[in-house]
Amino acid sequence: MPLTTTVLGAYPKPDYVPVDDWFTIPDGQVSASATRAYDEALLAPDAEAEALFVRAAAEVIADQAACGIDIVTDGEVRRENYIHYHCRHLTGIDFADLTHKVLRDGAYETDLPTVRGAIAAKGEPFLPHDYRTAQASTDRPVKVTLPGPMTITDTTADAYYDDPARQGADLAKALNVEIRALVEAGCRHIQVDEPLFARKPAAALDYGIDNLNRCFDGVDGSVARAVHVCCGYPTKLDDIDYKKADPNAYLEMAEALDSSVVDQISIEDAHRHNDLALLERFRESTVIFGSIAIASSALEPVSAIRRRLTEALAHIDAKRLIVAPDCGLGFLTRDLAMAKLRHMCEAARSI
């Protein structure tokens, strides 16, 4: 059997989608103007906007399927920012009075929504709707992605908790509401994104993984429970010198992640190769292995992807290896994203 393939979340948005995308903001900044300007009506879109979102999800999924992707996503087409889209469905977070904050270990600074009260899920769960409309367009399983507690905490400003572990616990409870609702709706592939784990492995080990477990409270092994841990995001395509996490971060966390409730652990390998002995530390978990770079316009040859996958399989059983891009594909053009995915899937099928 060929290796299973998936994507991690974001995909180039069709130009008719009625929401701005943070990938298109100059220098990748989550700017104050973009944060304030987001049309709240799009959280409950009218029939015209909803039709555009449904059309976009179907087109994105069709692209992925045409490339050979086994487990697809809706490309996060409804999200102006994959973190803040979820935050707008939570109590306690103020999007009107923003707070200036330095992010990613000083990589950039911006104005962010501010936590001013207790965080909890607000209203009816919203992700089941996103899942159902996406799944209705395909016979392939649709994966739904959510920002994790540590990552939300880092991408908002805190004026209430003064305790990231406690704030993360409340966020995990709120995320768990959505995750349980997704399971009830039939979703069997759910991924929590925690790039902060790689940048702050000590905090991840102290409380981050505990809160990740809380996200999946009450969700059993009939659901593929995944965590995505990327090493940092560029500010633009072909940005070579962007801030990356310490290369030892995966090694520090591997055994703890392997002992967590998640079944699948998504790591990057394309933009910076790991010591593949890392894979041997995941004794039980499936590894989603980043095999194409998402910040480079260079198209990886099939032979190079195949060679790296073959090297990886010397350290982990093929049944526990899933092939994916390093991270989301939002910085790429549609044509380049499809070319990269086609090469990735061809390499995976050839193993």
N, C-alpha and C positions, 0 to 999 in steps of 0.2 A: 504494500500500500504506500502511496506517496505521502510525504509529510503534509499535515494539515496547515492551512494558511489562514491568516486573519489580518485585520488592520486594527489600529489602536484608537481611532476616534475621528479626528478632524480630517476633512477632505476639501479641496477647493470648492467654494460655493458658486453655484450658477449666478450669473450677474443679475438675474431678476429677483433673487431672494430679498424680501423687504426688511433686511436687518444688516447693519454694518458688521464687519468682522474685524476683530482686533489684529488679525494678520495683515490687514490692509492699512493699519494706522502707521504713519511714519515712525521708523525705528522700533516698531513693535510695542510702543508704549500703550499701556491701558490708560489713556488720557482722561483728564477730568471732564473735558467737553464731551468725549464719547460716552463716558459713564453716565453723565447727566442727560445726554440727548437720547438715550435709548427710549424708544416708545413703549411705555408700560402697556399700551393696548395690545402689543404683540405677545404678551403673556397669556392673553385670551383673545387670539386674533379673530377678526371678522371673517366671513365666508371667503372673501376674495384673497386675503392674506393667507388663510389656512390652505386654500387650494394651491397657492404658490409653494408653501412649505411641503405639502404632500407631493407635489410634482418634483420639487428639488430632491427630496429624500429618495423618491423612486428612481430618478436619473442617476444619483450618486450610487445607489445600490446596484443599478444596472451596469454602471461602469465597473464597479468592483467585481461583479459576477463575470463580466466579459473578460476580465483579466485572469480569472480563475480563483478568486478569493472564496474560501469555503465558509467562513464566519464573517459576515459583513456588519457595517454600522451605517447609520443614516447620515454620516459625515458631520454630525453636530450642526446641521443646517439651520436650526432654530436659535442657535446660541451666538450672541454677539461676543461672548467671552465664556469659555467653557466652565469657569469658576463662578462668575457673577450671574450667569443665567440661573444657576441653582440658588445662589444666595438671594435672589429676588423672590424666591418662594419660601423664605425663612423669616420668622419673626426676629426682632432685635437688631436688624442690620439696616442702617440709615444710608440711603443712596442720594440724599439731598445735600447734606452737610458733610463734605468729604474731608479726609485728613491726609496731609502730605506724608509720604513714607518712602524710605529707601528699601529696595528689594534686591533679592538674589545676591547677597553678600556685597552690595554696592554696585552691582552691574548696571542698575538704572534706578531712577526715582520717579514717583508719580503721585497722584491724588487718588485715594481709595475710599470705598464705602467704609462706614464706621460702625462697629458693634457697640450699641448703646443700651442693650437689654439682654435678657435671657434668650438664647437661641432655641427655636423649636420649629418643627414643620408647621406650615401655615396652610390652612384650607385642605381641599382634597388633593391627594397625590397627583402630580402632573406628568411624571415620566411614563406611566402606563399608556397615556394617550399617545405620546411620542413613539413608544414601542409599537403599539397596535397599528398606527398608520404606516410605520416603516415595514413591519412584518407583512402587512396586507399586500405589499408590492412584490414579494419574493417568496420562493419556496426554500431559500437558504436561511439558516438561523441568523437572527439579528442580535448583535451584542449591544448593550446599553452601557454607557460610561458615566461615571459620577466623579466629581472632585472629592478628594479625601479630606478628613478633618484637619490634618497638619497643613495641607496645601491651602485650604480655605483660610485658616488662621493666618498664614503668611501673606495672603493676598487681600486681606482686609486690615483695618486698623482697629485696635481694641481699646475701648474706653469704658469697659464694664468688668471684665473678668480678672484681669491682671494675673492670670493663671492659665497658660496655654494647655496644660493637661486637662483641666476642668472644662475649659472652652471646647477642647477637642472631644471630650466625652459627650457634651450636649450636642455638638455637631454630629457625632456618630449616631446618637439616638434619632436625630432628625433624618439623617441619611438612611437609617434602618427602616423608617416608615416608608420611604420611597422604594427601597430594595424589596421589602416584603410585598409591597403593592405590585412591583414588577413581576415577582414570582407568581403572585396570584393571577396576573394577567397572562402568564404563560412564558415569560422570558426565562431562558435557561443559560444565558451568557451575560454575566454582570461584572463589570470592571470598575474598581475604585482607583483613581489616579492619585499617586502620592510621590510626585517628583521631589518633594521636600525631604523624603527619607534619604535620598542620596546626598543631599546637601547638608543634612543634619542627622547623621546616623546615630549619634549619641542620644538625641531626643527621640528618634524613632525607636531605639531600643528601650529607652526609659518609659515612654508612655505611648508613642505613636502606633506601635504594632498592637498594643492592647486596644486602642481606640479603633484600629482597623478591624479587629475581631468583633468589636461591638457593632460595627456597620452591618455585619452579616449574622447578627444574633437571630436565631430561629430559622436560619436558612441551611438546609441540609445539602448533602453531596449530590443530590439530583440536579443541582445548579452548578455550573462552572463558575466558581468564585475566583476572580482574578484581581491582582494588584499590579498596576503599571508604575515602575520606578525609573524615570528617565534621568539623565545626567545634567540637564540644563537645556535651555532653549535659546536659539539665536535671536537677534533683533531683525535680521533680514536674510534672504537667501544668499548663499556663498559668503556668509560671515564666518571667517576662519577662526578668529580669535575670541569667540564668545566664551563667557564664563562657564566652566564645566565643574561638576562635582569631583571630589577626590577619587581617583581610580580604585582606591582601596575600600570605598564605601560598600560596594556589593559584597566584598569578602567579609566585612565586619558584620553585615546583617543577614547573610545567607542562611545560617543555621536557625536564627530566630524566625525569619520569614518562612522557612521550611516547616517549622513547628507551629505556625499560625493556622487559622482556620481556612486560609485561602488555598485553592487547589492549583492555581496558575500564577506564576511570577514572571512579569514582563520586564526584560532588561534590554538595554542598548548594547550593541556590539559593532555596528557598522561604522559609526563616526570615530570610534576609538575602540580597538580590539581589546577584549579582556584576556587575562590568563585563563584559558579554557579549563584549567583545573577547578575554577569556580563552579562549574556545572556539577562537579562531583559532590559539592556540599548540599545540593538539592537532592536529598535521598528519596523523598516522597512526592514532591511537587512537580508539576509540569512546568517547563520553562518556555515562555514565549520569547523567542530569540530575535532581536533586532538585526535585520539582514540587509536593509537598504537605508542610506542616509537621507534624512528629511531636510537638511539645511544645505545640501549641495545640488547644483544643477547637473553635475556629472552623472551620467547614466552607467550604473554598475553592470559590467558584462555578466551574462548568465554563468560563464565559466568561473568567475571570481566568487559569485554567491555560492555556487555549488561546491567549490573548493572549501570555503569557510564552513559550510554546513557539514561537509564530510569530516572536517577536523573536529567540529563540535560533537559529532556522533561517536567519536572515540571516547567521549567522557560522559555521555548520557544516552539512555535507551531511546530509540526513535519514537516509541509510543509516548514518551514524555517530552517531546520537542515539537513546538509549534512555530512556524515561520511567520514573521511580521516585519513591517518597517520599524525603525528605531522609535518613532513617535508619530504624532499626527502629521498629515500631509498638507496642511493649510498654506504653507509658503510656496508650494509648487503650483505650476500651471496644471490645468486638467490633462493636457497632452503628456507632460513630463511625469505627472503622477501615474498615469496609466502605463506609460512605458516602463517605469520602474517596477510597478506591480506585476506587469507581464513577465519581466525578466525574473523577478522573485519567484513567481508561481512556476515558471518553467524550470527553474533550478530545483524548487521543492519537489516537483513531479518527477524529476530525473534521478532523485536519490533512491 
